[in-house]
Amino acid sequence: MGGNTLKNIVGIRFRRLGKIYFFNPQYLILKKDEMVIVDTDEGEEIGKVAIPNRTLDEEKVQKELKRVLRIANEKDLKHYKECQEKEKEAFKYCNKKIKEYGLKMNLTDVEFKFNNSKVLFYFTADGRIDFRELVKDLAAVYRTRIELRQIGVRDEIKRLGGNGVCGRQLCCCSFLSDFETVSIKMAKDQNLSLNPSKISGNCGRLMCCLKYEDEVYQEKMKRLPHIGAIVKTPDGVGEVESVETLAERIRVKFKNDDDYSKKKYDMKDIKIIKDTQKEAIDEEEEKHKKELEELERMENEDKKGGGNYGI
């Protein structure tokens, strides 16, 4: 019985920090950051090698891969540079027209397709915008298919760039190619401040880094008692007052006559007698309740996504 067939693949990225797509390199041996011309559903496109040649089990490749046609030559690179210059000019022109029509939308980026099949204008806006006249003007100037694509505030910041509260370049601008769902519960589970200004990023949404350690916290929390649980310790039976999840350390409260005493224990030194789902009352959460509810609402709105419009 023979082994599984291996397939030669490369990973290509079309926009800075955009998604990586896999292609069949055919006979080409490609280096990281090399510019290549590939075949896509919309025709030829130029992209940068993000993952050089590697082999992958054919069973893991879900569909027939499109091909890398060639390494970009001087003519291709010149055309690519011309597209970039056109994008800058189109950005200025579109912004000028947006102001003329008084449209409540914020243009964030412009993309000219390498094969001149269409021009994409990326924007953010609250609610629906009637930009039929704007699209007509753009089509008259660029004489190709025009598409206006509404994006979320996270995508906008990803395109604009900047630094986070940690002082480092924003994750979405340095290595994140996709946005994963984040929630206020993640901040709660990690015992972080629930002040919205401290758990929100430059985009005004919950920080993406809340997701990074969430899996570890969820795994550890399965083994730990909840606040209010009754546990047996080397010093007797008491009630869990607080939990240090990563350290797997529990603070237990004991009732002594009319007084209380508290002591910390490692999880290995205690036994859960009766667990409970009782949650600690977080004063900061109560204080910022309305702001947190609004933050949660915006997160849910972002999940619905924007839309594409064009002619």
Secondary structure, 3 states (H helix, E strand, C coil): CCCCCEEEEEEEECCCCCCEEEEECCCCCCCCCCEEEEEECCEEEEEEEEEEEEEEEHHHCCCCCCEEEEECCHHHHHHHHHHHHHHHHHHHHHHHHHHHHCCCCEEEEEEECCCCCEEEEEEECCCCCCCHHHHHHHHHHHCCEEEEEECCHHHHHHHHCCECCCCCECHHHHCCCCCCCCCHHHHHHCCCCCCHHHHECCCCCECHHHHCCHHHHHHHHCCCCCCCCEEEECCEEEEEEEEECCCCEEEEEEEECCEEEEEEEEHHHCEEEECCCCCCCCHHHHHCHHHHHHHHHHHHHHHHCCCEEEC
